[in-house]
Amino acid sequence: MAVFPVVKGIRLRASKINNCGLPIAGPANRIVTSGFVTASLSPVMKDREELEQQNAEGKVCVADTTPAVRKYYNIELELCKVNTGLISMFNGWSQILGHDDKAIGITDKSEVEQDFGVAIEIWTGGRADEDCPTPTTDDVFSVGSSGRQYGYLLFGGGEFTLGDVEVGAQISNFTLSGITWAIPAWGRGPYNVAGTDAAGTPGRLLTPVDPDSHFTLFRTPVAPPEPTEGEEPEPLSIAALFVDPDFYFGGPNGEPAADIAPEQGPTKYTLEITGAPTGGTFTLEVGGVETGPIAFNPNAAAIETAINALPHIFGAKVTGTSTFTLELPGGGAVAKGDVSLTGGTTPDVTVTLVP
């Protein structure tokens, strides 16, 4: 039996999902923030009903009741400042861009987003009596974690709307309201949030999200992630990261799902074409998928275009001339594919991960 307090909200992470809870990859589909005041869940119930049948004499001959059923929870998040990226992710509103293409505001729309939502993870504090058990062996010295434990709360939802906006001689807080959804397609999730062994090694959820559950709460030794830079949305990568052998749900031949999730980006690689080829083409494998042919003498823009043409890749940047630097904002593995270069001296393509 786990007994632990829930004290303070330390961090909140929101990730874009579809109506079934499946994480949606995209250039601005993940955000980590500490900029919230409160997060509340209020159950909405289908009340118990009395079932009664009277006979011809007017007496009750059959009596029973239907059980009360939880339908969903009302979600309310109170933000302590305007975060245009977070509000846009929740509501599907458009951001207003400034002269430098950076977000400076938001604009609303009349329709409420119903097809997509967000998965919300919240880390809480509070020390429990069982957080620091008395060691029984010297194996304790191999544990690299701080020993601190956290509360971890996961729920998904949608149909978010912005609450009343009041501007006056006071701090103006903004409130987002929505309802929870069951998120069975979240599975074990794209992040490492649970301790997988006695040493507290971070890994994915130990079991997939229950199809009937609307929230998950447990104790974890895994520390919350740091806020994303500027507390603005960052890329969420799925297909480019969860490649063989790190499957999200499982592989085609019964291969199991990964216990430890690949880290979200960015990742960098260097690419060099050696041997001075005079003709031919080559391809790259990015997140397990092959690009189209790239000419033997490409510039950075040509390589960048080939990578970004892949449906599961977004925002890749390539710089350089003879030696190129490839950056995948959402992360992912890059390797050479089919090399069909001609001329020169044993031409080849070398791809190297930048630590």
Backbone hydrogen bonds, N-H to C=O, Kabsch-Sander energy under -0.5 kcal/mol:
donor,donor_aa,acceptor,acceptor_aa,energy
7,V,5,P,-0.5
7,V,125,G,-2.1
10,I,8,K,-0.7
10,I,123,W,-2.8
11,R,123,W,-1.2
12,L,33,T,-2.5
13,R,121,E,-2.8
14,A,31,I,-2.5
15,S,119,A,-2.0
16,K,29,N,-2.3
17,I,117,G,-2.2
18,N,22,L,-1.7
19,N,115,D,-0.7
21,G,18,N,-1.7
24,I,16,K,-2.5
25,A,23,P,-0.6
26,G,236,L,-1.8
29,N,26,G,-0.9
29,N,234,E,-0.7
30,R,234,E,-1.3
31,I,14,A,-2.1
33,T,12,L,-3.0
36,F,34,S,-1.3
37,V,78,E,-3.8
38,T,78,E,-0.9
40,S,76,E,-2.5
42,S,74,N,-2.2
44,V,72,Y,-3.1
45,M,43,P,-0.5
46,K,69,V,-3.5
47,D,45,M,-0.7
49,E,66,T,-0.7
51,L,64,D,-3.5
52,E,50,E,-0.5
53,Q,62,V,-2.6
55,N,59,K,-3.1
58,G,55,N,-2.0
61,C,53,Q,-2.9
62,V,53,Q,-1.6
64,D,51,L,-2.7
66,T,49,E,-2.3
69,V,46,K,-2.0
71,K,44,V,-2.7
71,K,69,V,-0.5
72,Y,44,V,-1.2
74,N,42,S,-3.3
75,I,178,G,-3.0
76,E,40,S,-2.0
77,L,176,L,-2.9
78,E,38,T,-2.5
79,L,77,L,-0.6
79,L,174,F,-3.8
80,C,35,G,-1.2
81,K,35,G,-0.5
83,N,81,K,-0.6
84,T,82,V,-0.6
87,I,83,N,-2.6
88,S,84,T,-2.3
89,M,85,G,-2.1
90,F,86,L,-2.2
91,N,87,I,-2.8
92,G,88,S,-2.2
94,S,107,T,-1.0
96,I,105,G,-2.7
97,L,95,Q,-0.5
98,G,102,K,-2.9
101,D,98,G,-1.9
104,I,96,I,-3.5
105,G,96,I,-1.2
107,T,94,S,-2.2
113,E,91,N,-0.5
117,G,17,I,-2.4
118,V,157,G,-2.4
119,A,15,S,-2.8
120,I,118,V,-0.5
120,I,155,F,-3.6
121,E,13,R,-2.7
122,I,153,L,-2.6
123,W,11,R,-2.3
124,T,151,G,-2.4
125,G,7,V,-2.2
125,G,8,K,-1.4
131,D,128,A,-1.6
132,C,129,D,-0.6
140,V,137,T,-1.1
141,F,138,D,-1.8
142,S,139,D,-1.9
143,V,140,V,-1.4
144,G,142,S,-0.5
150,Y,220,T,-2.8
151,G,124,T,-1.7
152,Y,218,F,-2.6
153,L,122,I,-2.4
154,L,216,T,-2.8
155,F,120,I,-2.1
156,G,181,W,-0.6
156,G,214,H,-0.5
157,G,118,V,-2.2
158,G,179,I,-2.2
159,E,113,E,-1.0
160,F,90,F,-0.6
161,T,177,S,-2.5
163,G,175,T,-3.5
166,E,164,D,-0.6
167,V,165,V,-0.5
168,G,166,E,-0.5
170,Q,168,G,-2.4
173,N,171,I,-0.8
174,F,79,L,-1.4
176,L,77,L,-2.8
177,S,161,T,-2.7
178,G,75,I,-2.0
179,I,158,G,-2.1
180,T,73,Y,-2.2
181,W,156,G,-2.5
183,I,213,S,-0.6
185,A,20,C,-2.4
186,W,183,I,-1.8
187,G,184,P,-1.3
189,G,186,W,-2.5
193,V,191,Y,-0.8
193,V,203,G,-1.8
194,A,203,G,-2.6
196,T,201,T,-2.8
200,G,197,D,-1.8
203,G,194,A,-2.2
204,R,259,D,-2.7
205,L,188,R,-1.9
209,V,187,G,-1.9
213,S,210,D,-1.3
216,T,154,L,-2.7
218,F,152,Y,-2.1
220,T,150,Y,-2.6
223,A,221,P,-0.5
228,T,32,V,-1.5
231,E,228,T,-3.5
232,E,229,E,-1.3
234,E,30,R,-3.9
236,L,26,G,-2.5
237,S,235,P,-0.5
241,L,238,I,-1.2
242,F,238,I,-3.1
243,V,241,L,-2.0
246,D,243,V,-2.9
247,F,245,P,-1.5
247,F,256,P,-0.5
251,G,255,E,-2.1
254,G,251,G,-1.1
258,A,247,F,-3.1
265,G,330,G,-1.2
267,T,328,L,-1.8
269,Y,326,L,-2.6
270,T,352,T,-2.7
271,L,324,F,-2.6
272,E,350,T,-2.3
273,I,322,S,-0.7
274,T,272,E,-0.7
274,T,348,D,-2.3
278,T,342,T,-2.4
279,G,342,T,-1.4
281,T,340,S,-1.3
282,F,294,I,-2.0
283,T,338,D,-1.3
285,E,335,A,-3.5
286,V,284,L,-0.6
286,V,289,V,-3.0
287,G,285,E,-0.6
287,G,333,A,-3.4
289,V,286,V,-1.3
291,T,284,L,-2.8
294,I,282,F,-2.8
296,F,280,G,-1.5
303,I,299,N,-1.6
304,E,300,A,-2.5
305,T,301,A,-2.4
306,A,302,A,-1.9
307,I,303,I,-2.1
308,N,304,E,-2.6
309,A,305,T,-1.0
310,L,307,I,-1.6
313,I,310,L,-1.6
317,K,327,E,-2.3
319,T,325,T,-2.0
321,T,323,T,-0.7
324,F,271,L,-3.0
324,F,322,S,-0.5
325,T,319,T,-2.7
326,L,269,Y,-3.3
326,L,324,F,-0.5
327,E,317,K,-2.7
328,L,267,T,-2.8
331,G,328,L,-1.4
333,A,240,A,-1.0
335,A,285,E,-2.1
337,G,283,T,-3.0
339,V,337,G,-0.6
340,S,281,T,-2.6
340,S,338,D,-0.7
342,T,279,G,-2.4
345,T,275,G,-2.6
346,T,344,G,-0.6
348,D,274,T,-1.8
350,T,272,E,-2.7
352,T,270,T,-2.4
354,V,268,K,-2.9
